[in-house]
Amino acid sequence: MRKSLKKWLPSEHGLRERMGGSRLFGWLTARKGVWSLHRRALAGGIALGMFVGLTPTVGFQTPLVLFGAIGFRVNFALAFLALWVSNPLTTPLLYWGFNRLGALLLRDHFPAELLANLAPYLQVFIQQSTYLWLGSLILAIPAAILSYMGFMWLWRVHTLRRWRRRSMVRQAGLA
């Protein structure tokens, strides 16, 4: 699996050449995990991308993923690819669904009396933002956990198949 990923992902050396070798970019690429092909870094990258992609952070998603990849030492490239779960075509539908889910869960429990002194449009904005964030977090957290676990499971299955295939070749060579 690592060979397949190496074929598709850019190398650190290639990125440095394309970016002109700036000191900031050199520092970013030297961080452990950001370009690592270790299974935990890859799974973490997918989980980070899914989490950020399923939160209402359009416009800030790439910097969030970059700083998250550096902070959590996960693969930035896969985090960026997983981030595209919310692309310009799916974002309106996702946000509508997040809002409806949040409204469904908070409809009777929203503390409207706390917002009574605010302007009506500000009340609606805060209420709808709360619904949006609640609905997105309710979906983003399990999606990130499941994507991490799913990637680790796929990695394990792939590794076991490779070991079995190698064992069969060795046994056929001895016979």
Backbone as CSV, one residue per row, in Angstrom:
resi,resn,N_x,N_y,N_z,CA_x,CA_y,CA_z,C_x,C_y,C_z
1,MET,0.820,-1.184,0.000,0.000,0.000,0.000,0.871,1.258,0.000
2,ARG,1.977,1.184,0.705,2.890,2.320,0.776,3.456,2.656,-0.594
3,LYS,3.764,1.633,-1.390,4.288,1.875,-2.730,3.253,2.586,-3.590
4,SER,2.002,2.178,-3.474,0.932,2.833,-4.234,0.806,4.302,-3.828
5,LEU,0.875,4.560,-2.533,0.757,5.934,-2.063,1.952,6.771,-2.486
6,LYS,3.153,6.192,-2.440,4.341,6.932,-2.857,4.256,7.341,-4.319
7,LYS,3.604,6.493,-5.113,3.472,6.784,-6.530,2.595,8.022,-6.744
8,TRP,1.565,8.190,-5.928,0.606,9.274,-6.122,0.946,10.547,-5.357
9,LEU,1.575,10.414,-4.200,1.866,11.584,-3.383,3.170,12.244,-3.819
10,PRO,3.248,13.568,-3.711,4.495,14.248,-4.070,5.574,13.971,-3.031
11,SER,6.813,13.927,-3.482,7.923,13.710,-2.555,8.318,15.035,-1.917
12,GLU,8.981,14.955,-0.785,9.432,16.158,-0.099,10.428,16.915,-0.971
13,HIS,11.327,16.178,-1.625,12.323,16.804,-2.484,11.656,17.510,-3.671
14,GLY,10.686,16.846,-4.289,9.969,17.444,-5.416,9.201,18.697,-5.018
15,LEU,8.612,18.661,-3.830,7.894,19.840,-3.348,8.843,21.007,-3.094
16,ARG,9.998,20.720,-2.527,10.968,21.789,-2.283,11.413,22.432,-3.582
17,GLU,11.621,21.620,-4.612,12.021,22.175,-5.909,10.928,23.054,-6.496
18,ARG,9.673,22.606,-6.418,8.563,23.370,-6.985,8.291,24.651,-6.234
19,MET,8.490,24.649,-4.929,8.183,25.821,-4.118,9.352,26.795,-3.999
20,GLY,10.457,26.512,-4.607,11.572,27.446,-4.613,12.467,27.377,-3.397
21,GLY,12.250,26.451,-2.529,13.146,26.262,-1.384,13.073,27.362,-0.344
22,SER,11.919,27.958,-0.107,11.811,28.997,0.914,12.051,28.400,2.299
23,ARG,12.468,29.239,3.216,12.773,28.759,4.563,11.508,28.272,5.275
24,LEU,10.402,29.002,5.085,9.153,28.592,5.722,8.687,27.244,5.195
25,PHE,8.751,27.071,3.873,8.327,25.802,3.303,9.272,24.676,3.730
26,GLY,10.566,24.969,3.824,11.516,23.974,4.318,11.197,23.545,5.737
27,TRP,10.818,24.515,6.566,10.458,24.209,7.946,9.197,23.352,7.987
28,LEU,8.211,23.686,7.149,6.957,22.933,7.135,7.160,21.499,6.658
29,THR,7.980,21.311,5.645,8.181,19.960,5.125,9.069,19.122,6.036
30,ALA,9.837,19.765,6.887,10.714,19.011,7.785,9.982,18.491,9.020
31,ARG,8.769,18.937,9.276,8.016,18.481,10.440,7.706,16.995,10.307
32,LYS,7.965,16.261,11.362,7.694,14.824,11.341,6.209,14.556,11.170
33,GLY,5.896,13.600,10.309,4.527,13.186,10.112,3.813,13.888,8.985
34,VAL,4.197,15.105,8.656,3.463,15.872,7.657,3.524,15.203,6.288
35,TRP,4.640,14.583,5.952,4.758,13.852,4.684,5.034,12.376,4.917
36,SER,4.839,11.916,6.136,5.116,10.526,6.477,4.106,9.587,5.839
37,LEU,4.594,8.404,5.464,3.717,7.379,4.919,3.479,6.255,5.923
38,HIS,3.689,6.543,7.187,3.394,5.594,8.251,1.881,5.475,8.391
39,ARG,1.398,4.298,8.738,-0.045,4.071,8.745,-0.793,4.992,9.694
40,ARG,-0.226,5.309,10.838,-0.918,6.195,11.778,-0.972,7.625,11.255
41,ALA,0.091,8.065,10.606,0.090,9.412,10.030,-0.909,9.503,8.883
42,LEU,-1.010,8.455,8.087,-1.963,8.447,6.973,-3.404,8.395,7.485
43,ALA,-3.653,7.517,8.440,-5.011,7.406,9.001,-5.401,8.702,9.711
44,GLY,-4.460,9.280,10.425,-4.725,10.552,11.095,-4.995,11.672,10.108
45,GLY,-4.303,11.654,8.984,-4.538,12.657,7.952,-5.941,12.564,7.392
46,ILE,-6.385,11.348,7.136,-7.741,11.167,6.624,-8.761,11.614,7.672
47,ALA,-8.539,11.253,8.917,-9.470,11.646,9.982,-9.506,13.169,10.145
48,LEU,-8.347,13.813,10.110,-8.299,15.267,10.222,-9.028,15.934,9.064
49,GLY,-8.787,15.450,7.859,-9.457,16.018,6.696,-10.959,15.832,6.745
50,MET,-11.407,14.664,7.181,-12.845,14.426,7.303,-13.464,15.350,8.356
51,PHE,-12.783,15.497,9.488,-13.317,16.347,10.548,-13.441,17.793,10.082
52,VAL,-12.368,18.338,9.526,-12.391,19.734,9.088,-13.344,19.910,7.908
53,GLY,-13.387,18.929,7.014,-14.273,19.016,5.860,-15.747,18.987,6.227
54,LEU,-16.067,18.395,7.346,-17.467,18.308,7.774,-17.830,19.344,8.832
55,THR,-17.022,20.373,8.984,-17.363,21.483,9.860,-17.546,22.730,8.998
56,PRO,-18.347,23.685,9.435,-18.591,24.887,8.627,-17.426,25.871,8.698
57,THR,-16.345,25.516,8.064,-15.143,26.347,8.084,-14.669,26.690,6.673
58,VAL,-15.580,26.822,5.731,-15.200,27.131,4.354,-14.402,28.432,4.332
59,GLY,-13.316,28.412,3.604,-12.436,29.564,3.544,-11.246,29.438,4.473
60,PHE,-11.373,28.618,5.491,-10.297,28.416,6.455,-9.860,26.958,6.515
61,GLN,-10.425,26.121,5.663,-10.188,24.690,5.770,-8.737,24.311,5.490
62,THR,-8.146,24.850,4.441,-6.771,24.479,4.118,-5.795,24.901,5.210
63,PRO,-5.843,26.153,5.707,-4.939,26.487,6.817,-5.198,25.637,8.063
64,LEU,-6.469,25.336,8.344,-6.772,24.486,9.503,-6.161,23.099,9.338
65,VAL,-6.269,22.546,8.131,-5.696,21.226,7.876,-4.171,21.286,7.947
66,LEU,-3.577,22.332,7.413,-2.119,22.455,7.455,-1.618,22.531,8.897
67,PHE,-2.197,23.429,9.685,-1.751,23.552,11.075,-2.122,22.318,11.903
68,GLY,-3.260,21.698,11.587,-3.623,20.451,12.262,-2.660,19.329,11.934
69,ALA,-2.238,19.250,10.666,-1.276,18.214,10.264,0.054,18.413,10.970
70,ILE,0.478,19.659,11.096,1.737,19.939,11.799,1.589,19.623,13.286
71,GLY,0.489,20.069,13.881,0.275,19.873,15.318,0.081,18.422,15.708
72,PHE,-0.681,17.685,14.910,-0.964,16.288,15.236,-0.007,15.313,14.561
73,ARG,0.901,15.832,13.742,1.892,15.017,13.014,1.230,13.945,12.158
74,VAL,0.306,14.404,11.315,-0.379,13.509,10.396,-0.071,13.943,8.969
75,ASN,-0.371,13.082,8.016,-0.060,13.335,6.619,-0.948,14.451,6.064
76,PHE,-0.303,15.525,5.606,-1.038,16.678,5.099,-1.724,16.374,3.770
77,ALA,-1.069,15.648,2.880,-1.632,15.396,1.552,-2.952,14.627,1.647
78,LEU,-3.003,13.583,2.451,-4.259,12.836,2.593,-5.310,13.634,3.359
79,ALA,-4.871,14.459,4.295,-5.823,15.328,4.992,-6.447,16.303,4.002
80,PHE,-5.629,16.838,3.104,-6.143,17.770,2.106,-7.096,17.073,1.141
81,LEU,-6.772,15.848,0.748,-7.675,15.103,-0.140,-8.997,14.765,0.556
82,ALA,-8.922,14.352,1.811,-10.148,14.021,2.544,-10.988,15.268,2.814
83,LEU,-10.347,16.398,2.846,-11.037,17.662,3.044,-12.061,17.926,1.950
84,TRP,-11.838,17.349,0.792,-12.732,17.587,-0.338,-14.049,16.829,-0.218
85,VAL,-14.334,16.244,0.945,-15.662,15.683,1.176,-16.681,16.814,1.092
86,SER,-16.239,18.011,1.450,-17.087,19.195,1.267,-16.472,20.027,0.158
87,ASN,-16.996,19.868,-1.020,-16.526,20.635,-2.170,-17.623,21.612,-2.573
88,PRO,-17.392,22.466,-3.543,-18.416,23.458,-3.899,-19.776,22.852,-4.284
89,LEU,-19.798,21.615,-4.718,-21.077,20.997,-5.076,-21.818,20.430,-3.867
90,THR,-21.079,19.901,-2.902,-21.725,19.248,-1.758,-21.930,20.163,-0.556
91,THR,-21.204,21.274,-0.496,-21.273,22.140,0.682,-22.683,22.648,0.989
92,PRO,-23.434,23.173,0.014,-24.779,23.651,0.375,-25.666,22.554,0.965
93,LEU,-25.606,21.372,0.381,-26.418,20.270,0.894,-25.954,19.839,2.287
94,LEU,-24.635,19.774,2.489,-24.116,19.416,3.810,-24.548,20.432,4.855
95,TYR,-24.398,21.710,4.555,-24.744,22.742,5.530,-26.235,22.740,5.833
96,TRP,-27.057,22.498,4.834,-28.492,22.410,5.072,-28.789,21.228,5.999
97,GLY,-28.143,20.089,5.732,-28.344,18.916,6.580,-27.842,19.139,7.996
98,PHE,-26.695,19.791,8.148,-26.180,20.096,9.483,-27.170,20.978,10.237
99,ASN,-27.678,21.985,9.554,-28.608,22.909,10.182,-29.883,22.190,10.619
100,ARG,-30.416,21.340,9.769,-31.642,20.610,10.110,-31.398,19.655,11.276
101,LEU,-30.259,18.974,11.286,-29.949,18.060,12.388,-29.810,18.822,13.696
102,GLY,-29.072,19.930,13.679,-28.930,20.747,14.885,-30.252,21.294,15.367
103,ALA,-31.107,21.737,14.439,-32.425,22.266,14.815,-33.287,21.165,15.408
104,LEU,-33.188,19.979,14.850,-33.968,18.853,15.360,-33.580,18.523,16.800
105,LEU,-32.295,18.595,17.095,-31.822,18.239,18.430,-32.004,19.356,19.456
106,LEU,-31.953,20.614,19.010,-32.001,21.730,19.958,-33.313,22.505,19.954
107,ARG,-34.244,22.128,19.136,-35.452,22.935,18.940,-36.123,23.315,20.259
108,ASP,-36.329,22.388,21.129,-37.041,22.672,22.389,-36.116,23.114,23.512
109,HIS,-34.810,23.005,23.306,-33.867,23.282,24.392,-33.007,24.515,24.135
110,PHE,-33.275,25.250,23.061,-32.458,26.427,22.763,-32.804,27.561,23.730
111,PRO,-31.828,28.134,24.418,-32.104,29.186,25.413,-32.373,30.541,24.746
112,ALA,-33.554,30.724,24.188,-33.904,31.950,23.476,-33.937,33.166,24.404
113,GLU,-34.203,32.953,25.675,-34.262,34.091,26.604,-32.906,34.778,26.767
114,LEU,-31.825,34.072,26.520,-30.499,34.695,26.589,-30.274,35.677,25.443
115,LEU,-30.999,35.494,24.359,-30.824,36.339,23.183,-31.882,37.438,23.090
116,ALA,-32.727,37.579,24.097,-33.868,38.500,24.028,-33.446,39.956,23.839
117,ASN,-32.293,40.347,24.342,-31.862,41.745,24.248,-31.170,42.076,22.937
118,LEU,-30.966,41.104,22.082,-30.270,41.336,20.817,-31.256,41.686,19.715
119,ALA,-30.729,42.247,18.642,-31.551,42.556,17.475,-32.102,41.262,16.888
120,PRO,-33.278,41.299,16.262,-33.907,40.070,15.738,-33.032,39.313,14.733
121,TYR,-32.373,40.044,13.832,-31.528,39.353,12.854,-30.319,38.700,13.520
122,LEU,-29.821,39.306,14.591,-28.702,38.718,15.324,-29.156,37.481,16.099
123,GLN,-30.368,37.512,16.614,-30.926,36.339,17.289,-31.013,35.155,16.324
124,VAL,-31.523,35.411,15.135,-31.664,34.351,14.132,-30.291,33.844,13.712
125,PHE,-29.333,34.768,13.528,-27.982,34.368,13.130,-27.345,33.457,14.177
126,ILE,-27.427,33.833,15.431,-26.831,33.024,16.500,-27.543,31.678,16.612
127,GLN,-28.859,31.687,16.507,-29.612,30.439,16.603,-29.253,29.495,15.451
128,GLN,-29.234,29.996,14.228,-28.929,29.151,13.074,-27.465,28.690,13.088
129,SER,-26.564,29.554,13.549,-25.149,29.153,13.665,-24.979,28.041,14.682
130,THR,-25.709,28.144,15.775,-25.654,27.085,16.793,-26.155,25.769,16.226
131,TYR,-27.262,25.820,15.500,-27.782,24.608,14.868,-26.763,24.025,13.883
132,LEU,-26.169,24.901,13.081,-25.204,24.458,12.070,-23.995,23.789,12.719
133,TRP,-23.421,24.435,13.732,-22.237,23.867,14.378,-22.553,22.569,15.124
134,LEU,-23.671,22.534,15.812,-24.041,21.314,16.533,-24.239,20.158,15.565
135,GLY,-24.996,20.400,14.499,-25.228,19.343,13.515,-23.946,18.879,12.850
136,SER,-23.047,19.814,12.553,-21.796,19.417,11.891,-20.901,18.623,12.834
137,LEU,-20.814,19.032,14.081,-19.961,18.296,15.026,-20.510,16.907,15.323
138,ILE,-21.832,16.783,15.347,-22.435,15.472,15.593,-22.077,14.500,14.462
139,LEU,-21.894,15.010,13.256,-21.508,14.146,12.134,-19.996,14.078,11.941
140,ALA,-19.289,15.176,12.202,-17.851,15.224,11.923,-17.033,14.342,12.872
141,ILE,-17.389,14.313,14.122,-16.611,13.528,15.092,-16.700,12.028,14.799
142,PRO,-17.904,11.461,14.638,-17.945,10.031,14.286,-17.334,9.742,12.913
143,ALA,-17.490,10.662,11.950,-16.901,10.440,10.626,-15.378,10.388,10.714
144,ALA,-14.787,11.255,11.524,-13.336,11.244,11.682,-12.877,9.947,12.362
145,ILE,-13.585,9.535,13.394,-13.217,8.303,14.106,-13.367,7.090,13.192
146,LEU,-14.487,7.017,12.477,-14.710,5.880,11.577,-13.736,5.861,10.407
147,SER,-13.379,7.024,9.892,-12.413,7.041,8.789,-11.035,6.612,9.279
148,TYR,-10.647,6.998,10.486,-9.377,6.556,11.054,-9.375,5.034,11.223
149,MET,-10.438,4.528,11.858,-10.511,3.088,12.098,-10.624,2.309,10.787
150,GLY,-11.373,2.837,9.842,-11.520,2.178,8.549,-10.209,2.106,7.790
151,PHE,-9.437,3.178,7.809,-8.140,3.154,7.139,-7.202,2.161,7.811
152,MET,-7.189,2.145,9.135,-6.318,1.198,9.850,-6.729,-0.240,9.532
153,TRP,-8.031,-0.488,9.440,-8.511,-1.826,9.101,-8.092,-2.200,7.683
154,LEU,-8.272,-1.289,6.727,-7.864,-1.569,5.346,-6.364,-1.811,5.243
155,TRP,-5.584,-1.061,5.986,-4.138,-1.245,5.991,-3.798,-2.639,6.514
156,ARG,-4.472,-3.032,7.573,-4.238,-4.357,8.174,-4.611,-5.473,7.198
157,VAL,-5.765,-5.367,6.555,-6.202,-6.371,5.582,-5.212,-6.462,4.436
158,HIS,-4.773,-5.316,3.945,-3.806,-5.299,2.843,-2.492,-5.964,3.258
159,THR,-2.027,-5.664,4.471,-0.774,-6.238,4.970,-0.898,-7.748,5.137
160,LEU,-2.007,-8.215,5.705,-2.196,-9.659,5.882,-2.245,-10.383,4.542
161,ARG,-2.899,-9.803,3.559,-2.940,-10.423,2.228,-1.553,-10.494,1.618
162,ARG,-0.792,-9.442,1.791,0.572,-9.432,1.264,1.426,-10.497,1.950
163,TRP,1.282,-10.646,3.264,2.025,-11.674,3.990,1.624,-13.064,3.521
164,ARG,0.330,-13.294,3.359,-0.139,-14.614,2.892,0.403,-14.917,1.501
165,ARG,0.354,-13.929,0.617,0.852,-14.120,-0.743,2.349,-14.445,-0.725
166,ARG,3.090,-13.733,0.102,4.525,-13.970,0.218,4.788,-15.368,0.782
167,SER,3.980,-15.784,1.759,4.128,-17.125,2.346,3.835,-18.207,1.306
168,MET,2.801,-17.987,0.494,2.474,-18.976,-0.552,3.580,-19.096,-1.581
169,VAL,4.178,-17.974,-1.943,5.287,-17.996,-2.910,6.468,-18.746,-2.324
170,ARG,6.759,-18.520,-1.053,7.868,-19.228,-0.415,7.610,-20.724,-0.338
171,GLN,6.361,-21.102,0.010,6.033,-22.523,0.107,6.075,-23.165,-1.263
172,ALA,5.642,-22.466,-2.293,5.685,-23.020,-3.656,7.129,-23.166,-4.119
173,GLY,8.003,-22.278,-3.680,9.409,-22.362,-4.059,10.122,-23.515,-3.369
174,LEU,9.672,-23.889,-2.179,10.300,-24.990,-1.443,9.831,-26.342,-1.927
175,ALA,8.660,-26.405,-2.512,8.094,-27.689,-2.928,8.681,-28.175,-4.233
